[in-house]
């Protein structure tokens, strides 16, 4: 089930691909800042990956509130070749339809590809790499570290679309402080060793971990 309702009027929909939509840099004071754009993309990807409808709805509601603070709204445009997250001012829309006549500056629109040629293949390759690391951790350590490494792989792929060993110190802090306790449903045994699990996952990739376990 798609996480958004497609635009109801194809003929009235603005094609920001052709109109020079912003890339999400957020440099214009009239557009959301980079942090808000990045968070909107993250929440959208979380909603698309969620297995529970209520969880997906919560992510979308959080995104709506975030963007509303800047007078923006979001939708996902589903084309034959790719899905695109579109962020644009709320005044462009009436009854779910984007009206070109309401658009005073097309550069205020922001488009973020969520899937499509190249990106999907890249993500699949990254995910396969991360899963190989998880299996290596399971083989070389134990199931507890393996389960924690699997949660780390989910976080790295779904949130940042990057290999586990490319996660930065700040991203790992986000995993440990926010994602892991809220999304991994860890046991007490997992919680007790999660920082060590992160380190052994990096070791499996022959990379130095940017955090030190306590």
N, C-alpha and C positions, 0 to 999 in steps of 0.2 A: 504494500500500500504506500503510495507516495506521501511524503510528509507535508505537501502543500497542495492547495487547490489550484490547478492551472488557470491562467488568465482566461476569463470567460469570453473575451471578444478579441479574436485574433486580428481582425482588421483594424482595431483601434489601438493595438499594442505597439508601443514604441520599440523599435529595434535599435537598442543602444550599441549593438555591435557596429552598425553602420554609422552611428552618429557620434562616435568618439567618446564612449563612456569612460569615466575615470576607472583606473585600475585598482582602486582601493588604497591609494597612498594617503588619502585623508589630509592633504596639505591645504586645501581650500577651507577657510574658516566656516563656510556654509555647509560643509559636509562633516560627517562624524569623524572624530579623530581616529588615528590608526588603531589604537587599542580597542575602540568600540567596534571597528570593522573586523578586526581579528577575532574578537570575542563572538561577534555575530556569526562568523564563519564556523568557529569552533562549536557553538551551540547548535548550528544547523547540522553539522556532521554528526554530533551526538544524537540529535533527534532521528537522523536517518539510520543510525546504527542501533538505536534502542529496540529491544525486543518487546517491551511493554508499552502499550499505547499511552498510558498515563504518564510514564516517564518521558516519552517523546513530546507529549503535550506540554509538560512542565518546562522542557528545554525551549520549546517554541515560545511559550509565554514569557520566559526570562528574556529571550531575544527581543520580543515585542516591547517589553518594558524598557530594555536598554536603548533601543532605537527611538522609542517615543520621546525620550528625553531630548533628542536632537530633532524632533519633528519628522523622523524617518519611519519607513515601514519596509518590510521584506517579503519576498515571495521567491519560489523556485520555479524557473522557467524550464520546462522539460521539452527539449528538442529531440530529433531523431538521433543526433550524434553525441549530444552531451546535455548534462543538467547544469544550470547556472543559477547561482544565488544572486538575486537582483535587489539592491538597496536603493531606495529613492524617496524623495520627499512625499509626505502624506497627501499634500495638496494636489499631487498629480492624479490621484485616484478618486473615483466616485462609484460607489456600489460595486467595488471589485474590478473596475475597468480603468486602465491607464489611458487618459485622453491627451493626445499630442498637443492640443490647443492650450493645455494647462502648463506645458513645459516651457519655462522661461530660459532655462540653461541646462542643456542636455548633459553637460559635464558634471552636474550634481548627481547623476546616476552612477552607481558603482556596480560592477559585475565581477563575480568571482566564480570561475569554473569549479564545479564540484565533481565532474566526471567528464570523460571524453577521450579522444584519441591521444595516446601518450600518457596522460595522467593516470588513467585507470591501470594501464600496463605497469607504470612506475610503481603504483601503490601495491599491485599484486607482487611485484618483485621484492619490494621492501618487506611486505608482510611475510612472504616465504622466508626471507633471510631471518627475520625476527623469530619466526616459528622454529627455524633450525637452531637458533641460539637457545630457545626454551628447551628443546629436546636435549641439547648438549648439557644444559644445567641439570636437567633431570637425571641424565646418565652419570654425570660426574659428582653430583651432590645428593639430593634427595627430593621427595615429592613436595615438601614444603617450599624449598627454594624454587622448585620447578613451577609451583602454582603462583608464587610471587613473580617469577620471571614472566609467566604468561600474562599476568595483570600488567606488568611493565610493557610487554609487547603490544597489548591492546592500547595502552595509553600512547605509546610512541607512534603507532600506526594511525590510530583514529584521530588523535588530537594534532599531531604534527607531521604525519606522513613522512617519517624519517626512521632510519635504523636506530635501534636501541642505543648503540654506542655513540650516536651523534647527539644525544640529548645533552643539553647544557646543565650547569649547576642549578640555575633557576628553574628549568623545566623538571629536573629531578626533584627539586624542593616542592614543586606543584604536585608531582606524582605522590610524594610521601605524605604531604600535609593535607591535600585536598582529594585527589582522585582515589588513592588506595583505600583510605578509611570509608569513603562514601560509596564507591562503586565496585570494589573488589569483594565485598562481603568476607573479609578475612577472618580466620580463626585467631584465637589468642596466640597460638603457636606461630602463625604466619606474621602477625603483628610484631612478635618478639624478635624476628630475624629479618624483617623486610629490608633494612638498610644493608645488611650483609648480602641479601639476595641481589640487590642492585649491583653491588660490587662484583659478585661472581658472574653476573650476566655480562658485565663489561669485560671481565677476565676471559669469558668464553669467546669474546670477539677480539681478544688480544689488544684491548685498549685500556688505558688507565682511567679509572672512574674519578670524576671531579668531586665526589664527596667521600668523606671518610666515615666508616661506620663507627658508632659509639661503642 
